[in-house]
Amino acid sequence: MQKILILLFITSLFSFAKEITFDEALNLLLQNNKELKSKKLDIKQSHAILDEISANNYGALSFKETYTNTNHAGYVFSSKLSSRKATFADFGLASYIGPSSLTTAPKDLNYPKSVENYETKLTYDIPLFSGFELSNAKDIANLQIQANKVKYEYDEKLLTLELLKAYNACVASKEYVKAVKKAKKATSSFVNFANEMYKEGLVTKIDLQQAQVHDLNTNAKLKEAQNKVLLSHSYLSFLIGIEIDDVKSFEEVNISNIDLKTIQEEALEKREDLKYIDLNTKSLKKDIKIKQADYFPKIGAHIEYGYSNDKLKELNENQDFYLATVGLNMKIFDMTRGAKLEQSRIKYNKLMLQKEQFKDAIKLEVKENYLNYLSSQEILTEKIKAQNLAEDILHKSEEMYKNKLINMTDLLIQQASLQKAQVEVIMSKFELTFNKAKLKLSMGKSLKE
Protein backbone atom coordinates (compact mmCIF):
# COMPACT_ATOMS: atom_id res chain seq x y z
CA MET A 1 0.00 0.00 0.00
CA GLN A 2 2.83 2.37 0.92
CA LYS A 3 4.56 1.71 -2.42
CA ILE A 4 1.32 2.50 -4.25
CA LEU A 5 0.97 5.82 -2.39
CA ILE A 6 4.57 6.77 -3.20
CA LEU A 7 3.99 5.88 -6.87
CA LEU A 8 0.82 7.99 -6.96
CA PHE A 9 2.68 10.90 -5.35
CA ILE A 10 5.50 10.73 -7.90
CA THR A 11 2.98 10.41 -10.73
CA SER A 12 1.10 13.48 -9.47
CA LEU A 13 4.32 15.49 -9.40
CA PHE A 14 5.14 14.64 -12.99
CA SER A 15 1.57 15.19 -14.12
CA PHE A 16 1.91 18.82 -12.99
CA ALA A 17 5.46 19.25 -14.32
CA LYS A 18 5.59 21.74 -17.18
CA GLU A 19 7.48 24.46 -18.96
CA ILE A 20 7.11 27.67 -17.01
CA THR A 21 7.65 31.37 -17.63
CA PHE A 22 9.22 33.71 -15.10
CA ASP A 23 5.92 35.54 -14.53
CA GLU A 24 4.16 32.23 -13.81
CA ALA A 25 6.97 31.26 -11.43
CA LEU A 26 6.70 34.63 -9.69
CA ASN A 27 2.95 34.26 -9.15
CA LEU A 28 3.47 30.79 -7.69
CA LEU A 29 6.23 32.05 -5.42
CA LEU A 30 4.03 34.82 -4.01
CA GLN A 31 1.16 32.36 -3.49
CA ASN A 32 3.07 29.46 -1.96
CA ASN A 33 6.08 30.86 -0.13
CA LYS A 34 5.76 30.08 3.59
CA GLU A 35 8.12 32.86 4.66
CA LEU A 36 5.89 35.47 3.02
CA LYS A 37 2.82 33.89 4.61
CA SER A 38 4.55 34.21 7.98
CA LYS A 39 5.26 37.92 7.29
CA LYS A 40 1.58 38.47 6.51
CA LEU A 41 0.73 36.97 9.89
CA ASP A 42 3.12 39.48 11.48
CA ILE A 43 1.04 42.27 9.93
CA LYS A 44 -2.18 40.72 11.25
CA GLN A 45 -0.60 40.33 14.67
CA SER A 46 0.38 44.02 14.77
CA HIS A 47 -3.24 44.93 13.91
CA ALA A 48 -4.40 42.74 16.80
CA ILE A 49 -1.97 44.52 19.16
CA LEU A 50 -3.42 47.88 18.06
CA ASP A 51 -6.96 46.57 18.69
CA GLU A 52 -5.92 45.45 22.17
CA ILE A 53 -4.46 48.85 23.05
CA SER A 54 -7.46 50.73 21.62
CA ALA A 55 -9.84 48.51 23.60
CA ASN A 56 -8.35 49.84 26.85
CA ASN A 57 -10.08 53.18 26.21
CA TYR A 58 -13.46 51.47 26.57
CA GLY A 59 -12.65 49.87 29.92
CA ALA A 60 -13.75 46.43 31.07
CA LEU A 61 -17.18 45.20 32.20
CA SER A 62 -17.13 42.11 34.43
CA PHE A 63 -19.67 39.85 36.11
CA LYS A 64 -18.81 38.28 39.44
CA GLU A 65 -20.67 35.79 41.62
CA THR A 66 -19.24 34.97 45.06
CA TYR A 67 -20.57 32.35 47.48
CA THR A 68 -19.40 32.54 51.11
CA ASN A 69 -19.92 30.17 54.04
CA THR A 70 -18.08 31.30 57.18
CA ASN A 71 -18.18 31.76 60.94
CA HIS A 72 -15.40 34.38 60.88
CA ALA A 73 -16.71 37.17 63.12
CA GLY A 74 -15.66 39.98 60.84
CA TYR A 75 -16.93 38.30 57.67
CA VAL A 76 -20.23 37.30 59.28
CA PHE A 77 -20.92 40.83 60.50
CA SER A 78 -19.87 42.32 57.14
CA SER A 79 -22.03 39.81 55.25
CA LYS A 80 -25.12 40.62 57.30
CA LEU A 81 -24.49 44.33 57.01
CA SER A 82 -23.96 44.23 53.23
CA SER A 83 -27.22 42.28 52.77
CA ARG A 84 -28.96 44.73 55.12
CA LYS A 85 -29.98 41.97 57.54
CA ALA A 86 -27.93 43.05 60.53
CA THR A 87 -29.82 43.36 63.87
CA PHE A 88 -28.90 44.92 67.19
CA ALA A 89 -28.31 41.40 68.46
CA ASP A 90 -25.55 41.02 65.89
CA PHE A 91 -23.76 43.90 67.63
CA GLY A 92 -23.76 41.85 70.82
CA LEU A 93 -26.32 44.08 72.60
CA ALA A 94 -27.85 41.06 74.30
CA SER A 95 -24.72 40.96 76.49
CA TYR A 96 -25.23 44.58 77.53
CA ILE A 97 -26.77 44.84 81.02
CA GLY A 98 -25.64 48.29 81.94
CA PRO A 99 -22.57 50.52 82.14
CA SER A 100 -20.75 47.90 84.19
CA SER A 101 -20.80 45.48 81.19
CA LEU A 102 -18.85 47.75 78.85
CA THR A 103 -15.79 45.53 79.22
CA THR A 104 -17.77 42.35 78.60
CA ALA A 105 -16.99 40.55 75.32
CA PRO A 106 -20.30 40.22 73.41
CA LYS A 107 -20.78 36.56 72.54
CA ASP A 108 -23.16 37.14 69.60
CA LEU A 109 -20.62 39.47 67.98
CA ASN A 110 -17.45 37.49 68.65
CA TYR A 111 -18.83 33.97 68.22
CA PRO A 112 -21.53 34.22 65.58
CA LYS A 113 -23.19 31.29 63.89
CA SER A 114 -21.91 30.52 60.44
CA VAL A 115 -23.72 32.22 57.60
CA GLU A 116 -24.10 31.71 53.86
CA ASN A 117 -23.99 34.62 51.47
CA TYR A 118 -24.28 35.18 47.74
CA GLU A 119 -22.82 38.35 46.29
CA THR A 120 -23.72 39.07 42.67
CA LYS A 121 -22.30 42.14 40.95
CA LEU A 122 -21.32 43.85 37.73
CA THR A 123 -18.12 45.93 37.73
CA TYR A 124 -16.86 48.44 35.20
CA ASP A 125 -13.28 49.75 35.25
CA ILE A 126 -12.01 52.43 32.90
CA PRO A 127 -8.81 54.49 32.74
CA LEU A 128 -9.60 58.21 32.61
CA PHE A 129 -6.04 59.49 32.25
CA SER A 130 -2.90 57.38 31.79
CA GLY A 131 -0.31 60.13 31.49
CA PHE A 132 -0.61 59.79 27.68
CA GLU A 133 0.70 56.22 27.93
CA LEU A 134 -2.21 54.67 26.04
CA SER A 135 -2.17 57.23 23.23
CA ASN A 136 1.57 56.79 22.72
CA ALA A 137 1.26 53.00 22.86
CA LYS A 138 -1.43 53.26 20.17
CA ASP A 139 0.91 55.37 18.02
CA ILE A 140 3.65 52.74 18.42
CA ALA A 141 1.24 49.99 17.37
CA ASN A 142 0.31 51.97 14.24
CA LEU A 143 4.00 52.49 13.43
CA GLN A 144 4.66 48.76 13.83
CA ILE A 145 1.85 47.96 11.40
CA GLN A 146 3.52 50.21 8.84
CA ALA A 147 6.94 48.71 9.68
CA ASN A 148 5.70 45.15 9.15
CA LYS A 149 4.12 46.16 5.84
CA VAL A 150 7.33 47.69 4.45
CA LYS A 151 9.28 44.70 5.80
CA TYR A 152 6.93 42.43 3.88
CA GLU A 153 7.44 44.45 0.68
CA TYR A 154 11.22 44.33 1.12
CA ASP A 155 11.27 40.57 1.78
CA GLU A 156 9.03 40.04 -1.23
CA LYS A 157 11.56 41.87 -3.42
CA LEU A 158 14.45 39.83 -2.02
CA LEU A 159 12.59 36.61 -2.79
CA THR A 160 11.86 37.91 -6.28
CA LEU A 161 15.60 38.44 -6.76
CA GLU A 162 16.29 34.91 -5.51
CA LEU A 163 13.66 33.60 -7.91
CA LEU A 164 15.21 35.48 -10.84
CA LYS A 165 18.60 34.01 -9.96
CA ALA A 166 17.16 30.49 -9.75
CA TYR A 167 15.10 30.87 -12.94
CA ASN A 168 17.96 32.24 -15.01
CA ALA A 169 20.24 29.56 -13.57
CA CYS A 170 17.83 27.03 -15.11
CA VAL A 171 18.02 28.88 -18.42
CA ALA A 172 21.83 29.06 -18.22
CA SER A 173 22.10 25.32 -17.52
CA LYS A 174 19.72 24.67 -20.42
CA GLU A 175 21.83 26.83 -22.75
CA TYR A 176 24.97 25.10 -21.51
CA VAL A 177 23.50 21.72 -22.46
CA LYS A 178 22.80 23.09 -25.95
CA ALA A 179 26.39 24.32 -26.22
CA VAL A 180 27.81 20.97 -25.10
CA LYS A 181 25.53 19.11 -27.54
CA LYS A 182 26.82 21.36 -30.28
CA ALA A 183 30.37 20.62 -29.17
CA LYS A 184 29.51 16.89 -29.11
CA LYS A 185 28.34 17.12 -32.69
CA ALA A 186 31.63 18.80 -33.62
CA THR A 187 33.83 16.27 -31.77
CA SER A 188 31.92 13.37 -33.33
CA SER A 189 32.57 14.86 -36.77
CA PHE A 190 36.27 15.17 -35.86
CA VAL A 191 36.36 11.47 -35.01
CA ASN A 192 34.65 10.61 -38.30
CA PHE A 193 36.89 12.54 -40.66
CA ALA A 194 40.01 11.66 -38.61
CA ASN A 195 39.02 8.03 -39.05
CA GLU A 196 38.57 8.52 -42.82
CA MET A 197 41.91 10.27 -43.14
CA TYR A 198 43.56 7.54 -41.04
CA LYS A 199 42.15 4.85 -43.36
CA GLU A 200 43.61 6.72 -46.31
CA GLY A 201 46.95 6.98 -44.49
CA LEU A 202 46.84 10.75 -44.40
CA VAL A 203 47.12 11.00 -40.56
CA THR A 204 48.55 8.83 -37.82
CA LYS A 205 46.47 6.75 -35.42
CA ILE A 206 47.25 9.18 -32.62
CA ASP A 207 45.14 11.83 -34.37
CA LEU A 208 42.16 9.48 -34.32
CA GLN A 209 42.76 8.59 -30.67
CA GLN A 210 43.06 12.25 -29.68
CA ALA A 211 39.72 12.95 -31.37
CA GLN A 212 38.13 9.97 -29.62
CA VAL A 213 39.44 11.06 -26.19
CA HIS A 214 38.11 14.56 -26.74
CA ASP A 215 34.76 13.14 -27.86
CA LEU A 216 34.53 10.96 -24.71
CA ASN A 217 35.36 13.94 -22.49
CA THR A 218 32.61 15.89 -24.22
CA ASN A 219 30.22 13.03 -23.43
CA ALA A 220 31.16 13.35 -19.76
CA LYS A 221 30.62 17.11 -19.87
CA LEU A 222 27.20 16.54 -21.40
CA LYS A 223 26.24 14.24 -18.52
CA GLU A 224 27.43 16.87 -16.04
CA ALA A 225 25.50 19.59 -17.87
CA GLN A 226 22.30 17.52 -17.85
CA ASN A 227 22.69 16.89 -14.11
CA LYS A 228 23.08 20.65 -13.53
CA VAL A 229 19.77 21.14 -15.34
CA LEU A 230 18.07 18.70 -12.96
CA LEU A 231 19.63 20.38 -9.92
CA SER A 232 18.65 23.89 -11.03
CA HIS A 233 15.10 22.69 -11.77
CA SER A 234 14.90 21.13 -8.30
CA TYR A 235 15.77 24.40 -6.57
CA LEU A 236 13.34 26.40 -8.71
CA SER A 237 10.61 23.83 -7.98
CA PHE A 238 11.38 24.15 -4.27
CA LEU A 239 10.93 27.93 -4.43
CA ILE A 240 7.62 27.95 -6.30
CA GLY A 241 6.06 24.82 -4.81
CA ILE A 242 5.45 22.78 -8.00
CA GLU A 243 7.60 20.53 -10.19
CA ILE A 244 8.80 21.99 -13.51
CA ASP A 245 10.61 20.33 -16.40
CA ASP A 246 11.57 23.29 -18.57
CA VAL A 247 11.90 27.08 -18.63
CA LYS A 248 11.75 29.73 -21.28
CA SER A 249 14.59 32.09 -22.19
CA PHE A 250 16.52 34.45 -19.90
CA GLU A 251 14.25 36.80 -17.96
CA GLU A 252 15.46 40.29 -18.78
CA VAL A 253 15.44 43.25 -16.39
CA ASN A 254 14.78 46.66 -17.92
CA ILE A 255 16.89 49.60 -16.81
CA SER A 256 16.75 52.96 -18.54
CA ASN A 257 19.63 55.43 -18.75
CA ILE A 258 20.68 56.17 -15.20
CA ASP A 259 22.87 58.60 -13.32
CA LEU A 260 24.67 57.37 -10.20
CA LYS A 261 23.87 60.38 -7.99
CA THR A 262 20.22 60.35 -9.06
CA ILE A 263 19.70 56.66 -8.30
CA GLN A 264 21.45 57.00 -4.93
CA GLU A 265 18.99 59.73 -3.94
CA GLU A 266 16.12 57.65 -5.30
CA ALA A 267 17.23 54.69 -3.19
CA LEU A 268 17.16 56.79 0.00
CA GLU A 269 13.57 57.77 -0.80
CA LYS A 270 12.24 54.34 -1.81
CA ARG A 271 14.17 51.63 0.04
CA GLU A 272 11.81 49.68 2.30
CA ASP A 273 14.58 48.54 4.64
CA LEU A 274 15.46 52.19 5.33
CA LYS A 275 11.78 53.00 5.86
CA TYR A 276 11.64 50.08 8.30
CA ILE A 277 14.49 51.56 10.35
CA ASP A 278 12.89 55.01 10.20
CA LEU A 279 9.58 53.66 11.51
CA ASN A 280 11.38 51.90 14.34
CA THR A 281 13.18 55.13 15.31
CA LYS A 282 9.79 56.83 15.49
CA SER A 283 8.55 53.97 17.68
CA LEU A 284 11.49 54.43 20.04
CA LYS A 285 10.76 58.16 20.21
CA LYS A 286 7.22 57.32 21.28
CA ASP A 287 8.62 54.84 23.79
CA ILE A 288 10.46 57.74 25.44
CA LYS A 289 7.09 59.44 25.94
CA ILE A 290 5.69 56.24 27.45
CA LYS A 291 8.51 56.25 29.98
CA GLN A 292 7.74 59.91 30.72
CA ALA A 293 4.15 58.91 31.53
CA ASP A 294 5.43 57.70 34.90
CA TYR A 295 5.85 61.35 35.90
CA PHE A 296 2.12 62.05 35.37
CA PRO A 297 -0.74 61.02 37.66
CA LYS A 298 -2.88 58.05 36.69
CA ILE A 299 -6.65 58.49 37.06
CA GLY A 300 -9.15 55.66 36.81
CA ALA A 301 -12.79 54.99 37.63
CA HIS A 302 -14.41 51.91 39.16
CA ILE A 303 -18.18 51.34 39.19
CA GLU A 304 -20.03 48.33 40.52
CA TYR A 305 -23.63 47.32 41.08
CA GLY A 306 -24.81 44.14 42.75
CA TYR A 307 -26.86 42.16 45.27
CA SER A 308 -25.89 40.50 48.53
CA ASN A 309 -28.16 37.93 50.21
CA ASP A 310 -28.07 34.61 52.00
CA LYS A 311 -30.30 33.06 49.33
CA LEU A 312 -29.48 33.42 45.65
CA LYS A 313 -33.09 33.22 44.48
CA GLU A 314 -34.39 35.98 46.74
CA LEU A 315 -32.63 38.96 45.23
CA ASN A 316 -34.56 42.20 45.53
CA GLU A 317 -34.01 45.91 45.68
CA ASN A 318 -33.59 45.83 49.46
CA GLN A 319 -30.34 43.92 49.06
CA ASP A 320 -28.83 45.79 46.08
CA PHE A 321 -25.91 48.15 46.32
CA TYR A 322 -23.71 50.33 44.12
CA LEU A 323 -20.23 51.74 44.37
CA ALA A 324 -18.55 54.43 42.30
CA THR A 325 -14.96 55.53 42.85
CA VAL A 326 -12.49 57.72 41.04
CA GLY A 327 -8.90 57.16 42.01
CA LEU A 328 -5.73 59.12 41.42
CA ASN A 329 -2.31 57.53 41.72
CA MET A 330 0.88 59.54 41.33
CA LYS A 331 4.43 58.56 42.16
CA ILE A 332 6.20 61.13 44.31
CA PHE A 333 9.62 59.53 44.45
CA ASP A 334 10.96 56.72 42.26
CA MET A 335 14.55 56.83 41.02
CA THR A 336 13.95 53.95 38.56
CA ARG A 337 11.87 56.26 36.38
CA GLY A 338 14.87 58.36 35.36
CA ALA A 339 16.97 55.26 34.67
CA LYS A 340 14.29 53.71 32.45
CA LEU A 341 13.84 57.00 30.60
CA GLU A 342 17.58 57.31 30.00
CA GLN A 343 17.76 53.75 28.65
CA SER A 344 14.98 54.53 26.20
CA ARG A 345 16.74 57.70 25.04
CA ILE A 346 20.00 55.81 24.52
CA LYS A 347 18.23 53.18 22.40
CA TYR A 348 16.71 55.93 20.28
CA ASN A 349 20.04 57.73 19.79
CA LYS A 350 21.80 54.47 18.89
CA LEU A 351 19.19 53.64 16.26
CA MET A 352 19.45 57.17 14.84
CA LEU A 353 23.20 56.66 14.40
CA GLN A 354 22.60 53.26 12.79
CA LYS A 355 20.06 54.87 10.47
CA GLU A 356 22.62 57.43 9.25
CA GLN A 357 25.22 54.70 8.83
CA PHE A 358 22.72 52.62 6.89
CA LYS A 359 22.13 55.52 4.50
CA ASP A 360 25.85 55.54 3.71
CA ALA A 361 25.74 51.76 3.25
CA ILE A 362 22.85 52.10 0.78
CA LYS A 363 24.78 54.65 -1.27
CA LEU A 364 27.77 52.30 -1.34
CA GLU A 365 25.60 49.33 -2.30
CA VAL A 366 24.00 51.27 -5.16
CA LYS A 367 27.41 52.42 -6.40
CA GLU A 368 28.83 48.88 -6.32
CA ASN A 369 25.81 47.48 -8.17
CA TYR A 370 26.00 50.32 -10.68
CA LEU A 371 29.68 49.65 -11.42
CA ASN A 372 29.07 45.90 -11.64
CA TYR A 373 26.23 46.54 -14.06
CA LEU A 374 28.39 48.69 -16.34
CA SER A 375 31.23 46.21 -16.14
CA SER A 376 29.03 43.19 -16.93
CA GLN A 377 27.62 45.03 -19.96
CA GLU A 378 31.10 45.57 -21.35
CA ILE A 379 32.20 42.03 -20.49
CA LEU A 380 29.21 40.49 -22.32
CA THR A 381 29.98 42.56 -25.43
CA GLU A 382 33.59 41.36 -25.41
CA LYS A 383 32.61 37.74 -24.72
CA ILE A 384 30.22 37.72 -27.70
CA LYS A 385 32.99 39.09 -29.92
CA ALA A 386 35.36 36.41 -28.60
CA GLN A 387 32.78 33.69 -29.29
CA ASN A 388 32.24 34.88 -32.87
CA LEU A 389 35.97 34.97 -33.41
CA ALA A 390 36.41 31.49 -31.91
CA GLU A 391 33.73 30.12 -34.25
CA ASP A 392 35.50 31.63 -37.25
CA ILE A 393 38.86 30.26 -36.10
CA LEU A 394 37.43 26.77 -35.62
CA HIS A 395 35.91 26.71 -39.12
CA LYS A 396 39.23 27.74 -40.62
CA SER A 397 41.09 25.23 -38.44
CA GLU A 398 38.87 22.42 -39.72
CA GLU A 399 39.79 23.31 -43.28
CA MET A 400 43.46 23.55 -42.36
CA TYR A 401 43.34 20.12 -40.69
CA LYS A 402 41.71 18.56 -43.75
CA ASN A 403 44.53 20.08 -45.81
CA LYS A 404 47.11 18.74 -43.31
CA LEU A 405 48.28 22.24 -42.38
CA ILE A 406 47.72 21.64 -38.64
CA ASN A 407 47.52 18.51 -36.47
CA MET A 408 44.60 17.17 -34.44
CA THR A 409 45.92 18.72 -31.21
CA ASP A 410 45.68 22.21 -32.69
CA LEU A 411 42.15 21.54 -33.98
CA LEU A 412 40.98 20.24 -30.61
CA ILE A 413 42.47 23.28 -28.89
CA GLN A 414 40.38 25.54 -31.10
CA GLN A 415 37.26 23.49 -30.49
CA ALA A 416 37.82 23.67 -26.71
CA SER A 417 38.39 27.40 -27.04
CA LEU A 418 35.05 27.82 -28.78
CA GLN A 419 33.26 25.75 -26.14
CA LYS A 420 34.84 27.83 -23.39
CA ALA A 421 33.80 31.04 -25.18
CA GLN A 422 30.20 29.80 -25.49
CA VAL A 423 30.03 28.97 -21.78
CA GLU A 424 31.46 32.39 -20.90
CA VAL A 425 28.82 34.11 -23.03
CA ILE A 426 26.07 32.16 -21.23
CA MET A 427 27.49 33.05 -17.82
CA SER A 428 28.00 36.69 -18.84
CA LYS A 429 24.34 36.92 -19.85
CA PHE A 430 23.40 35.42 -16.49
CA GLU A 431 25.66 37.85 -14.59
CA LEU A 432 24.43 40.89 -16.52
CA THR A 433 20.77 40.10 -15.82
CA PHE A 434 21.50 39.39 -12.16
CA ASN A 435 23.55 42.59 -11.74
CA LYS A 436 20.78 44.63 -13.36
CA ALA A 437 18.28 43.07 -10.96
CA LYS A 438 20.45 43.80 -7.93
CA LEU A 439 20.90 47.39 -9.08
CA LYS A 440 17.18 47.85 -9.58
CA LEU A 441 16.34 46.45 -6.16
CA SER A 442 19.05 48.54 -4.48
CA MET A 443 17.36 51.60 -6.01
CA GLY A 444 14.14 50.63 -4.21
CA LYS A 445 12.33 49.44 -7.32
CA SER A 446 10.73 46.08 -8.04
CA LEU A 447 11.94 43.95 -10.95
CA LYS A 448 8.68 44.40 -12.84
CA GLU A 449 8.71 48.23 -12.76
N, C-alpha and C positions, 0 to 999 in steps of 0.2 A: 504493500500500500504506500509506504514511504517513497519507494522508487518511482511509483506512478505519479505521486504529488510533485516530486522533483522534476520529472519529465514534463509534466504539465506546466510547471513554473518556467522552465527553460523555453518551452514552446511558446508560452505567452510573451516572453521577453523578445523572442525573435519575430513573433507575429507583429509586434509594435515597432521593430527596428526599421529605420527608414533613412533616406537622405534628408538632411535638414539644413535650412538656411540659418544665418546668424540671428535674424529677427525672430524666427520661430524658437530658436534656442534661448534667446533673451526672455521671451514671454514665459517659457517653461521655467526658467531660472527664477523669475520674479514670483511665479505661482507656487513653486515647490520648495524653494530654499528654506530650510528650517531656521537658519540664523536670522533671516529677515522676518520670519514669523515671530521669532522671539523678540525682535526689536519692536514689532507692532504691539506685542503684549506689554512692553515697557511703556509705550505711549498710553495704552489703556490704563495701566497701573497708575501713571501720573495723573490721569483724569480722575481716577478713584480717590487718590490722595487729596486732590482739590475738593472733591465732593465732601470728603470727610471733614476737611477744615471748614468749608462753608456751612456745613450742617451744625457746627458749634454755635453759630449765631442764632439758631432757632431753639437752643436749649434742649433739655431732655425731659420727657414726660414718663413717669414710672408708676406702676401699680405694685402695691405691697400688701401682703396678708400675713399677719403674725399671730400665732397661737401661743399662749402662755399658760403654764400650770405651775404655780409656785406657792410656797409658804414663807418666802423671804419678806420680812416685815415691811421693808421699804417698797418692794415691788407690789405687795398686796395693797398697801395704802395708796400707792400711785395708780394702780389699776382701777381701784374703786373710785378714786377721785376723777380719773380721766373718763370713766363711763358714767360719771355723775350719780353714783350709787353709794357714795360715802355717807355714813350716819355719825351722830355724835358718839355712839358706842365705839365706832372705829377709832376715835381719838383717845379711847381709854377712859372716857368720862364716868364709866360705871365704877371705876376704882376711886373716884373722887368723893370723899366724905366730909370735906371741909378743908380749911387752910392748913391743918396739920398733916394732910395727905399729899402736900405738894412734892414731897421727896419720894413718894411711892411710885414704883415702876408700874405703869398701867398694863395689865396682862393682855387685854384685848388688842392693844396697839403693838406690843412687843412680841406676842405669841399668837398671831392671827391664824385662823384656819386657812388652809390652802384654797386658792381661788383659780378659776379658769377665766381666760380673757381672749377675745378675738379683736384684733385691731386691723381695720381695713382702711387703706388710704391711697390717694393719688398724690404724687409729688411732681413738682415742676421746678427744674433748676435752669437758670439762664445767666450767662455772663453779661453784665451791663457795660463794663469797661475793662479791657485786658492790658492797658498800657500800650495799645496798638500792636500787641503781639499777634492777634488773630489776623488782622489786616495784612501785616507783613508776611505772615506765614502763607496767606492766600496768594500774595504776590510771588513768593518763592515757588509755590506749586504751579502757578501759571508759567513762570519762567522755565521750570523743569519740563513742562509739557512742550514748550517751544524747543528746548534743548534736545529732548528725545526725538522730536520730529526732524530737526536738522541732522541729528546723529544718524537717523534712519536713512535720510537722503544721501548722506556721505557714504555710509556702508553699502548702500545700493549701488552707488557709482564704483566703489572699489570692487564689488562683486562683478559688475559689468566689465571692468577692466580685466579681471581674472578670467571671465568667460571669453572675452576677445582673444586673450592670450591662448587659452585652451583651444578655441575654435580654429584660430589661424595656425596653431601647432598641428592640428589635424590636416589642415590644407597643405601645410609645408611637408608633412610626412607623406601625404598623397602625391604631391609634386615630386618629392624625392624618389618615390617608387617609380614614377614615370621616367625620371631621368636615368635611374639604374636599369630599367627595362630597355631604354634606348641604348644605353651603354652595352647591355647584354646582347642586343641585336648586332651592335658593331663588333663586339669581341667574337661573337659566333661567326660573323662574316670573315674576320681575320683568320680564324681557324680554318674556314673553308678554303679561302684562296691561298693560305700558306700550305695547306695540304695539297692543293692542285699544283702549286709551284714546286713542292717537294717531290711529287710524283714525276714531274718533268725534269727534275734534277737542277732546278734553278736556284733553290735555297737548301740549306742544310736542315737536318732533322731538329736541330736545336731551335730553329725559328718556329717550327710547328709546335714544339713542346712549350716554348715561351708563350705562344698564343693560347695554347690549351690551359696553362697555369693561370694566365690572366682571365680567361673565360671562367674558370672554376672559382677564382676569387670574386668575380663579378656575381656569380651565382650566390655565393655566401653573403655578399653585400645586399643582394635582392631579398634574401631571407631576413636579414637584419632590418631592412627597410620596411618589409611587410609586418614584422613584429612591432616596429615603432608605430605603425598605423593602428594596430590593435590596441597598443598601450595608450596612445593619444585619444582614441575613441572611448576607451574605458573611463578616462578622467573626465572627458566631456559629458559622457553619460551620467557619471556620478554627480556632476554639477547640476544638470538639468532634470535628473530624475527619471529619464527613460533611455532605453537602449537605442543607439544609432549605428548605422553601417556605412554612411557616407556623408560628406559635406560638400558644399558648393565651393566657389572660389574664395580667395582672400577677401575678408571683410575690410573695406577701406574706411578710413577716418578722414573726414573733410576738414581742412584748415585753410582759411583764407590768408591773404598777406597780413603778416603780424609784425608789430614793433615790440621789442623786449620791454621797454619801460611801460608801454601801454598795457601789455598783458600782465605785468607784475601788479600794476594798480588795479586791474580788473580782478585779479586773484584775491587781493585783499578785500574787495567788495563782495565777492561771490562765494568764497570758500566756506563750506559748511562746517569744517572742523574749526575754523577760526570763529565762526558764529557761535559754535558750541562753547568754546572757551569764554567768549564775551558774555553769553547768557549765564554761565556759571559765575563769572565775576560779579554780575548784577545780583545773582542769588546770594553771594557772600556779603555784598553790601547790605542787602536786606537782612541777612543774618545778624549783622552788627546792630541793626535797629531792634531786632528781637532780643538781643542781649541787653540793650538799653531799656527794654520794657520792665526790667527788674527794678528800675529806679522810680517807676510810676506806681500809684496805688492800683490794686485790683478790686473791682466792685462787682458783686454778684447778687442775684436774688434767688430766694427759695420760697416756694409756695406749696402748701399741702392742705388737703381736705380729706377727712375720713370719719370713721365710726369706731367706737370702742364699746364692747359689751361682752357679758359673759356667755351669751348665746348668739351664735352667728346668724340665726334666722330671725332674730328679733331686733333688727336694726331699725332705728327710727330717729326722727329729728332731735329727740332729747339726748341722744348719745353722739351726735355728730360734733365735729370740731374743725377749725381751720387754723392755719398758721401762715403768716407772711413775714419774711425777714429780708432785709437788705444789709449785706455785710461789706465792709471795707477792710482790706488787708494791705498794709504797706510796710515794707522792710525799712527799719530805721538804720540798722548797722549790719552790714554783711560784706566782708572784705573779698569774698569769692566773686562777687559781681564784677569788680574791676578786673580781676584776673581773667575771667571768662570773656569779658569785653575785649581785653587786649589780645587774647588768643585769636578771637574772630577777626580783629583788625590785621593781625599779622598774616593770617591765611589769605585775606583779601589782597594785601600788598604783595605777597608772594605770587599769587595768581596773576596780578597785574604785570609783574615783571616777566613771568612766563609768557604772558600774552604778547608783550613787546618782543621778546626773544623769538616767539613763534612767527611773528610777522617777518622778521629777518630770515628765518628758516624757509618760509614760503617763497620769499623773493629769490633765495638761493636755489630752491627746488625748481622754480619756474625757469631760472637762468640755465641750470644744468639740463633740464629737459629741452629747452629751446636750442641749446648748442648741440645736444645729441640728435635732435631732429634735423638740424641743418647738416650735420656731419653724415647722418645715415642717408640723407638725400644724395649727397655727393658720392658716397660710397656705392650706392646702388647704381648710379649712372656709370661709374667706372667699372663695376663688376659686369654690367651688361655689355659694355664695350669689350672687356676682356673675354667674355663668353663668345661673343661674335667673332673675335679674332681667333680664339682657340678652335672654333668650328672651321674657320677658313684654313687654319694651319693643318688641322687633321685631314681635311679633304685633300689638300696638296700633298701631305705626307703619305696618304694612301696611294696616290698616283706615283710618288717617288719610290715607294716600296715595290710597287708592281714593275717599275722600270729598274729595280735593283740599285737605286741611288742611295737608299738608306737601308739599315737592317731592321729586324722585327723589334729589337729593343727600343730603337728611336720611335717607331710607330706607336708602340704601346705607351711610351712616355707621353706622347701627344694626346693619345686617347684618354689617359689618366688625367692629363691636364685639363681636357675639356670637361670631364666628369666633375673634377674639383671646381671648375668655374661655374658649372651648372648648379652645384650644391650651394656655392657661395651666393649666387644670384637669388636662389630660393630663400636662404637665410637672411640676405640683405632686405628682401621684400618683407619678410616677417619682422625684422628689427625696425624697419622704417614705419610700418603700420603700428607696431607696439609703442615706439617712441612718440609718434603723433598722438596716440591715445593717452599716453602719460602726460604729454604736454597739455592736451585739452582738459584733462581732469585736474591738473595742477592749476589751471586757469579758473577753475570753478565751474566748468561747463560739463554737460553730459555728452557722451559719445554720439548721441543721435541729434544733437543741436546743429 
